[in-house]
Amino acid sequence: MGNKETERAAITHVMALERAAGRDPKDVHTSGLPYDIESAPRMIEVKAFSRSARSEVLALEHRQVEAAKAHSERYYLYVVDNLSDLGGAGIGVRILHGEALLAMIERTQPQITYWPTFRAAEYDQAERLQ
């Protein structure tokens, strides 16, 4: 399962959990918001892992950190792991929000990461090694 499939599976799983909890989730991960799911009153950022997330880095963008700080009681980080378990029995979800999430953010040193888009024309023209 690739990164996109893993992320999609995690979002689908979380939306099902939100529905089961009586909320009405909306997938907003392509809308430019600093979270993936709007499930009033929750703003949910989903982090997906095909294996265990135990001791893994949870990468957050600057705008996600700012949203978590500004809306600490509404901003949730759902960590979905073991998504490669085809039967689904091993899939787990850990939820961080409020003081626990803020404490994790506070003990973190920000890193600057650039995410340039490798456009189709650039890909096609780039030197290729056989």
FINU-183570 format. One line per 3 residues: number of its first residue (from 1); their letters; for each residue x, y negated, z of N, C-alpha, C, O. Coordinates in Angstrom, 3 decimals. Layout:
# FINU-183570
NUM> A> X Y Z X Y Z X Y Z X Y Z | ...
//
This chain:
# FINU-183570
1> MGN> 0.855 1.176 0.000 0.000 0.000 0.000 0.902 -1.240 0.000 1.779 -1.370 0.854 | 0.685 -2.151 -0.958 1.472 -3.375 -1.053 1.003 -4.437 -0.080 0.014 -4.247 0.629 | 1.717 -5.563 -0.045 1.390 -6.650 0.886 -0.027 -7.182 0.705 -0.751 -7.381 1.680
4> KET> -0.417 -7.410 -0.544 -1.766 -7.944 -0.813 -2.839 -6.960 -0.364 -3.844 -7.353 0.227 | -2.619 -5.678 -0.649 -3.596 -4.658 -0.247 -3.667 -4.538 1.267 -4.745 -4.366 1.837 | -2.511 -4.628 1.914 -2.466 -4.552 3.376 -3.214 -5.727 3.983 -4.011 -5.551 4.905
7> ERA> -2.960 -6.932 3.465 -3.660 -8.122 3.962 -5.170 -8.006 3.721 -5.972 -8.305 4.605 | -5.541 -7.574 2.524 -6.963 -7.437 2.193 -7.647 -6.426 3.116 -8.760 -6.662 3.586 | -6.982 -5.305 3.372 -7.538 -4.282 4.258 -7.705 -4.816 5.671 -8.700 -4.525 6.335
10> AIT> -6.732 -5.600 6.132 -6.810 -6.171 7.480 -7.967 -7.159 7.595 -8.711 -7.135 8.576 | -8.119 -8.021 6.602 -9.207 -8.995 6.623 -10.557 -8.281 6.589 -11.474 -8.648 7.323 | -10.676 -7.273 5.747 -11.919 -6.496 5.672 -12.222 -5.836 7.016 -13.366 -5.835 7.468
13> HVM> -11.202 -5.281 7.644 -11.370 -4.619 8.944 -11.826 -5.618 10.010 -12.747 -5.334 10.776 | -11.191 -6.770 10.056 -11.551 -7.787 11.053 -12.963 -8.307 10.801 -13.716 -8.533 11.748 | -13.324 -8.498 9.550 -14.687 -8.972 9.260 -15.724 -7.965 9.741 -16.771 -8.356 10.256
16> ALE> -15.445 -6.680 9.580 -16.360 -5.648 10.074 -16.460 -5.700 11.600 -17.549 -5.546 12.154 | -15.333 -5.916 12.278 -15.352 -6.031 13.740 -16.149 -7.249 14.192 -16.890 -7.186 15.173 | -15.993 -8.352 13.476 -16.735 -9.567 13.813 -18.237 -9.367 13.627 -19.033 -9.815 14.453
19> RAA> -18.621 -8.699 12.549 -20.040 -8.408 12.330 -20.579 -7.514 13.452 -21.684 -7.732 13.948 | -19.801 -6.519 13.843 -20.205 -5.604 14.917 -20.357 -6.341 16.245 -21.128 -5.922 17.108 | -19.612 -7.450 16.407 -19.707 -8.259 17.631 -20.848 -9.274 17.555 -21.032 -10.073 18.473
22> GRD> -21.614 -9.244 16.463 -22.768 -10.127 16.334 -22.474 -11.487 15.736 -23.337 -12.365 15.745 | -21.262 -11.677 15.211 -20.927 -12.944 14.576 -21.103 -12.821 13.053 -21.273 -11.722 12.527 | -21.060 -13.958 12.361 -21.253 -14.020 10.918 -19.963 -14.517 10.262 -19.842 -15.705 9.964
25> PKD> -18.991 -13.612 10.033 -17.689 -14.051 9.507 -17.735 -14.426 8.036 -18.507 -13.873 7.254 | -16.875 -15.391 7.680 -16.722 -15.790 6.286 -15.235 -15.741 5.945 -14.401 -16.280 6.673 | -14.917 -15.092 4.836 -13.537 -14.987 4.363 -13.156 -16.320 3.721 -13.708 -16.689 2.685
28> VHT> -12.223 -17.037 4.325 -11.797 -18.338 3.811 -10.292 -18.352 3.502 -9.686 -19.418 3.394 | -9.701 -17.170 3.363 -8.247 -17.099 3.231 -7.704 -17.752 1.967 -6.510 -18.045 1.901 | -8.539 -17.990 0.965 -8.067 -18.672 -0.248 -8.494 -20.135 -0.309 -8.311 -20.788 -1.336
31> SGL> -9.056 -20.653 0.768 -9.598 -22.013 0.750 -8.612 -23.087 1.204 -8.949 -24.271 1.183 | -7.414 -22.705 1.610 -6.430 -23.689 2.053 -6.498 -24.027 3.527 -5.736 -24.871 3.999 | -7.383 -23.397 4.259 -7.477 -23.626 5.701 -6.337 -22.892 6.420 -5.768 -21.954 5.863
34> PYD> -5.998 -23.302 7.638 -4.894 -22.651 8.355 -5.313 -21.359 9.066 -4.728 -21.000 10.088 | -6.299 -20.675 8.543 -6.742 -19.391 9.078 -7.455 -18.635 7.965 -7.779 -19.208 6.925 | -7.696 -17.350 8.189 -8.243 -16.484 7.152 -9.747 -16.263 7.226 -10.407 -16.074 6.204
37> IES> -10.284 -16.287 8.447 -11.702 -15.985 8.641 -12.321 -17.040 9.537 -11.761 -17.404 10.571 | -13.478 -17.523 9.132 -14.271 -18.427 9.957 -15.415 -17.592 10.517 -16.261 -17.101 9.770 | -15.434 -17.440 11.826 -16.456 -16.624 12.483 -16.886 -17.385 13.727 -16.459 -17.081 14.841
40> APR> -17.736 -18.374 13.516 -18.099 -19.331 14.557 -18.343 -18.652 15.901 -19.091 -17.679 15.995 | -17.709 -19.176 16.924 -16.889 -20.377 16.962 -15.411 -20.122 16.663 -14.593 -21.032 16.799 | -15.061 -18.916 16.263 -13.653 -18.553 16.073 -13.098 -18.942 14.712 -13.767 -18.846 13.683
43> MIE> -11.837 -19.390 14.751 -11.036 -19.584 13.550 -9.964 -18.502 13.666 -9.130 -18.554 14.570 | -9.978 -17.538 12.772 -9.153 -16.342 12.928 -8.072 -16.268 11.858 -8.361 -16.244 10.662 | -6.835 -16.231 12.304 -5.705 -15.953 11.428 -5.406 -14.466 11.579 -5.287 -13.962 12.696
46> VKA> -5.285 -13.767 10.457 -5.046 -12.326 10.477 -3.610 -12.047 10.042 -3.159 -12.537 9.007 | -2.903 -11.261 10.836 -1.566 -10.779 10.481 -1.675 -9.276 10.300 -2.168 -8.576 11.185 | -1.219 -8.776 9.163 -1.397 -7.369 8.804 -0.059 -6.640 8.748 0.933 -7.162 8.240
49> FSR> -0.057 -5.424 9.280 1.133 -4.577 9.270 0.736 -3.163 8.869 -0.239 -2.617 9.386 | 1.486 -2.574 7.955 1.196 -1.197 7.568 1.637 -0.226 8.660 1.113 0.884 8.744 | 2.581 -0.625 9.487 3.076 0.187 10.608 2.751 -0.540 11.911 1.976 -1.496 11.915
52> SAR> 3.333 -0.094 12.998 3.095 -0.739 14.288 3.650 -2.167 14.286 4.716 -2.425 13.728 | 2.935 -3.063 14.898 3.388 -4.453 15.012 4.164 -4.678 16.310 4.618 -5.790 16.581 | 4.311 -3.642 17.093 5.003 -3.764 18.386 6.426 -4.270 18.155 7.191 -3.667 17.402
55> SEV> 6.772 -5.368 18.799 8.077 -6.032 18.710 8.357 -6.660 17.347 9.504 -6.997 17.050 | 7.338 -6.820 16.523 7.515 -7.458 15.219 7.374 -8.971 15.327 6.759 -9.485 16.261 | 7.941 -9.663 14.378 7.815 -11.115 14.275 6.444 -11.432 13.689 6.014 -10.807 12.720
58> LAL> 5.768 -12.401 14.279 4.484 -12.874 13.766 4.723 -14.241 13.135 4.743 -15.259 13.827 | 4.902 -14.256 11.838 5.220 -15.501 11.135 3.989 -16.400 11.057 2.939 -15.994 10.559 | 4.135 -17.628 11.556 3.065 -18.623 11.487 3.578 -19.848 10.755 4.694 -20.305 11.001
61> EHR> 2.776 -20.371 9.871 3.116 -21.615 9.189 2.942 -22.772 10.169 2.233 -22.652 11.168 | 3.596 -23.891 9.869 3.506 -25.074 10.722 2.050 -25.496 10.919 1.641 -25.825 12.033 | 1.282 -25.487 9.857 -0.118 -25.907 9.948 -0.935 -24.954 10.811 -1.901 -25.380 11.445
64> QVE> -0.572 -23.680 10.849 -1.257 -22.721 11.707 -0.928 -22.979 13.177 -1.798 -22.879 14.041 | 0.324 -23.308 13.450 0.732 -23.649 14.818 -0.004 -24.906 15.273 -0.499 -24.969 16.398 | -0.074 -25.897 14.403 -0.776 -27.135 14.752 -2.260 -26.874 15.011 -2.836 -27.442 15.939
67> AAK> -2.875 -26.029 14.206 -4.290 -25.696 14.412 -4.476 -24.940 15.726 -5.441 -25.183 16.451 | -3.562 -24.030 16.035 -3.649 -23.274 17.294 -3.531 -24.212 18.494 -4.220 -24.032 19.498 | -2.664 -25.204 18.387 -2.501 -26.170 19.485 -3.716 -27.095 19.599 -4.179 -27.383 20.703
70> AHS> -4.222 -27.550 18.472 -5.341 -28.498 18.475 -6.660 -27.845 18.871 -7.542 -28.504 19.422 | -6.794 -26.560 18.592 -8.056 -25.849 18.843 -7.780 -24.570 19.637 -8.230 -23.491 19.251 | -7.053 -24.685 20.729 -6.565 -23.499 21.442 -7.658 -22.541 21.898 -7.409 -21.340 21.997
73> ERY> -8.845 -23.029 22.176 -9.917 -22.134 22.618 -10.682 -21.513 21.454 -11.442 -20.564 21.648 | -10.486 -22.044 20.237 -11.204 -21.517 19.064 -10.302 -20.772 18.098 -10.777 -19.986 17.278 | -8.997 -21.018 18.191 -8.055 -20.423 17.239 -7.588 -19.064 17.755 -7.042 -18.960 18.854
76> YLY> -7.807 -18.034 16.956 -7.471 -16.665 17.329 -6.476 -16.089 16.327 -6.558 -16.356 15.128 | -5.544 -15.304 16.829 -4.610 -14.564 15.988 -4.932 -13.085 16.178 -4.735 -12.535 17.262 | -5.426 -12.446 15.122 -5.731 -11.014 15.150 -4.570 -10.302 14.458 -4.293 -10.554 13.286
79> VVD> -3.903 -9.425 15.175 -2.802 -8.650 14.624 -3.327 -7.242 14.362 -3.655 -6.502 15.290 | -3.400 -6.891 13.089 -3.928 -5.593 12.682 -2.749 -4.742 12.243 -2.007 -5.114 11.335 | -2.581 -3.588 12.896 -1.435 -2.755 12.540 -1.824 -1.308 12.252 -2.962 -0.883 12.455
82> NLS> -0.829 -0.579 11.773 -0.980 0.827 11.378 -2.000 0.996 10.246 -2.754 1.969 10.218 | -2.012 0.048 9.326 -2.948 0.100 8.205 -2.612 1.184 7.186 -3.436 1.500 6.328 | -1.417 1.755 7.271 -1.075 2.839 6.341 -1.701 4.162 6.763 -1.614 5.147 6.031
85> DLG> -2.329 4.195 7.935 -3.031 5.394 8.401 -4.270 5.583 7.535 -5.278 4.902 7.726 | -4.193 6.495 6.594 -5.267 6.669 5.613 -6.610 7.023 6.234 -7.655 6.645 5.703 | -6.597 7.738 7.344 -7.849 8.093 8.000 -8.432 6.943 8.795 -9.619 6.945 9.120
88> GAG> -7.602 5.959 9.108 -8.059 4.777 9.829 -8.091 4.916 11.334 -8.325 3.929 12.032 | -7.861 6.119 11.862 -7.951 6.329 13.308 -6.854 5.590 14.069 -7.046 5.221 15.228 | -5.711 5.371 13.429 -4.592 4.725 14.111 -4.565 3.214 13.988 -3.713 2.560 14.590
91> IGV> -5.488 2.647 13.214 -5.504 1.197 13.021 -5.831 0.530 14.350 -6.775 0.912 15.042 | -5.036 -0.465 14.687 -5.254 -1.191 15.934 -5.359 -2.680 15.682 -4.830 -3.196 14.697 | -6.043 -3.362 16.575 -6.168 -4.820 16.482 -5.829 -5.392 17.852 -6.430 -5.014 18.857
94> RIL> -4.878 -6.292 17.885 -4.518 -7.024 19.102 -4.939 -8.462 18.877 -4.733 -9.015 17.797 | -5.528 -9.067 19.895 -6.045 -10.424 19.761 -5.290 -11.350 20.694 -5.178 -11.098 21.894 | -4.774 -12.429 20.118 -4.083 -13.466 20.885 -4.814 -14.782 20.678 -5.157 -15.137 19.550
97> HGE> -5.053 -15.503 21.764 -5.623 -16.843 21.657 -5.416 -17.570 22.976 -4.914 -16.998 23.944 | -5.802 -18.817 23.001 -5.708 -19.612 24.221 -4.292 -19.677 24.771 -3.328 -19.824 24.021 | -4.179 -19.567 26.088 -2.888 -19.719 26.764 -1.855 -18.685 26.316 -0.673 -19.010 26.206
100> ALL> -2.282 -17.442 26.054 -1.337 -16.406 25.626 -0.693 -16.767 24.290 0.518 -16.621 24.122 | -1.494 -17.234 23.350 -0.959 -17.623 22.049 -0.083 -18.859 22.169 0.991 -18.919 21.572 | -0.531 -19.840 22.933 0.272 -21.056 23.118 1.607 -20.752 23.777 2.620 -21.358 23.427
103> AMI> 1.627 -19.825 24.724 2.881 -19.454 25.384 3.851 -18.815 24.390 5.050 -19.089 24.430 | 3.338 -17.971 23.506 4.199 -17.365 22.480 4.765 -18.438 21.550 5.940 -18.397 21.187 | 3.933 -19.382 21.176 4.370 -20.459 20.281 5.435 -21.313 20.971 6.435 -21.674 20.351
106> ERT> 5.230 -21.634 22.232 6.159 -22.508 22.962 7.550 -21.899 23.119 8.535 -22.636 23.170 | 7.652 -20.598 23.195 8.967 -19.968 23.367 9.670 -19.693 22.036 10.706 -19.030 21.992 | 9.088 -20.214 20.954 9.599 -19.976 19.612 10.312 -21.204 19.073 9.868 -22.333 19.282
109> QPQ> 11.417 -20.978 18.382 12.109 -22.052 17.686 11.589 -22.079 16.246 11.594 -21.051 15.569 | 11.140 -23.253 15.773 10.637 -23.307 14.391 11.751 -23.041 13.380 12.907 -23.407 13.593 | 11.381 -22.401 12.287 12.288 -22.124 11.181 11.685 -22.766 9.940 10.468 -22.758 9.758
112> ITY> 12.523 -23.311 9.104 12.032 -23.858 7.843 12.174 -22.770 6.791 13.261 -22.226 6.593 | 11.080 -22.456 6.121 11.071 -21.450 5.065 10.452 -22.065 3.824 9.416 -22.727 3.887 | 11.103 -21.835 2.700 10.569 -22.316 1.434 9.926 -21.138 0.713 10.483 -20.041 0.687
115> WPT> 8.764 -21.365 0.134 8.026 -20.331 -0.572 7.765 -20.781 -2.012 6.618 -21.033 -2.381 | 8.823 -20.882 -2.831 8.586 -21.309 -4.208 7.827 -20.234 -4.981 8.004 -19.039 -4.747 | 6.989 -20.676 -5.894 6.239 -19.759 -6.739 7.094 -19.371 -7.938 7.620 -20.238 -8.636
118> FRA> 7.233 -18.088 -8.172 7.987 -17.559 -9.306 7.020 -17.469 -10.474 6.428 -16.420 -10.726 | 6.863 -18.596 -11.193 5.881 -18.685 -12.270 6.165 -17.661 -13.368 7.297 -17.213 -13.550 | 5.118 -17.309 -14.085 5.222 -16.273 -15.118 6.310 -16.597 -16.146 7.097 -15.722 -16.507
121> AEY> 6.359 -17.830 -16.611 7.361 -18.204 -17.615 8.777 -18.094 -17.047 9.697 -17.665 -17.744 | 8.948 -18.481 -15.782 10.268 -18.369 -15.143 10.660 -16.902 -14.973 11.813 -16.525 -15.180 | 9.696 -16.100 -14.598 9.931 -14.664 -14.455 10.367 -14.079 -15.797 11.355 -13.349 -15.878
124> DQA> 9.614 -14.410 -16.849 9.901 -13.874 -18.171 11.251 -14.314 -18.711 11.886 -13.573 -19.462 | 11.706 -15.519 -18.338 12.954 -16.056 -18.857 14.168 -15.758 -17.975 15.305 -15.980 -18.390 | 13.937 -15.266 -16.782 15.049 -15.013 -15.871 15.919 -13.858 -16.367 15.435 -12.891 -16.955
127> ERL> 17.228 -13.998 -16.105 18.154 -12.935 -16.485 17.737 -11.624 -15.810 17.380 -11.607 -14.632 | 17.786 -10.561 -16.552 17.351 -9.259 -16.020 18.513 -8.277 -16.088 19.154 -8.122 -17.127 | 18.765 -7.634 -14.992 19.777 -6.578 -14.965 19.096 -5.234 -15.164 18.014 -4.994 -14.628
130> Q> 19.712 -4.381 -15.915 19.127 -3.050 -16.195 19.468 -2.064 -15.141 19.058 -0.906 -15.223
//
